[in-house]
Every structure is written in structure tokens, then in C-alpha cells.
């Protein structure tokens, strides 16, 4: 898998936004019901968003 390369400033913004979106999706999953399929799906999507910047490289 090829990593995406962005500037330092862009990386900081992407990282912040992905973490905030991840937390929001986890909160929606918990509000939906942490033991339901929908809740687990939202939480899993939130974790994936929060970890998305692992594949982004800084210049």
C-alpha cells in the first residue's frame, strides 16, 4: 500500500479532523446502543477514522 504525502500543516489539520470525526462516530455508536449491530458499526467506523492518518506521511 502506498502512503499519501502531505505538508506538515495539512497533516495537522487532517489528523485533527479525523480524530474529531472518529470520536463523534464512537459517540453516535454509544448513543445508538453499544450492544447493537448499528452501534458497533458506528464505533468501528470511528476507530477507522481515528487511525486513518497512519497511512499519511508528512513532508
C-alpha positions as CSV (number, residue, x, y, z in Angstrom):
1,X,0.0,0.0,0.0
2,X,1.3,3.4,-0.9
3,X,1.3,6.2,1.6
4,X,0.0,9.7,0.8
5,X,2.4,12.5,1.4
6,X,1.2,16.0,2.5
7,X,2.7,19.1,4.0
8,X,3.2,19.4,7.8
9,X,0.4,21.9,8.1
10,X,-2.1,19.9,6.1
11,X,-1.2,16.8,8.1
12,X,-2.0,18.5,11.4
13,X,-5.5,19.5,10.1
14,X,-6.2,16.1,8.6
15,X,-5.1,14.5,11.8
16,X,-7.3,16.7,14.0
17,X,-10.3,16.4,11.8
18,X,-10.0,12.6,11.5
19,X,-9.7,12.3,15.3
20,X,-12.7,14.5,15.9
21,X,-14.8,12.6,13.4
22,X,-13.7,9.3,15.0
23,X,-14.8,10.5,18.4
24,X,-18.1,11.7,17.0
25,X,-18.8,8.4,15.3
26,X,-18.0,6.5,18.5
27,X,-20.3,8.7,20.5
28,X,-23.1,8.1,17.9
29,X,-22.4,4.4,18.2
30,X,-22.7,4.5,22.0
31,X,-25.9,6.6,21.8
32,X,-27.4,4.2,19.3
33,X,-26.6,1.3,21.6
34,X,-23.2,-0.2,22.2
35,X,-24.5,-3.7,22.1
36,X,-26.4,-3.3,18.8
37,X,-25.1,-4.0,15.3
38,X,-25.5,-0.4,14.3
39,X,-23.7,0.8,17.4
40,X,-20.8,-1.5,16.8
41,X,-20.6,-0.4,13.2
42,X,-20.5,3.3,14.1
43,X,-17.8,2.6,16.7
44,X,-15.8,0.6,14.3
45,X,-16.1,3.4,11.7
46,X,-15.0,5.9,14.3
47,X,-11.9,3.9,15.2
48,X,-11.1,3.6,11.5
49,X,-11.4,7.3,11.0
50,X,-9.2,8.0,14.0
51,X,-6.5,5.7,12.7
52,X,-6.7,6.9,9.1
53,X,-3.7,9.2,9.4
54,X,-1.4,6.3,9.9
55,X,-1.2,6.0,6.1
56,X,-0.4,9.7,5.6
57,X,3.2,10.8,5.5
58,X,4.5,14.3,6.3
59,X,6.9,16.1,4.0
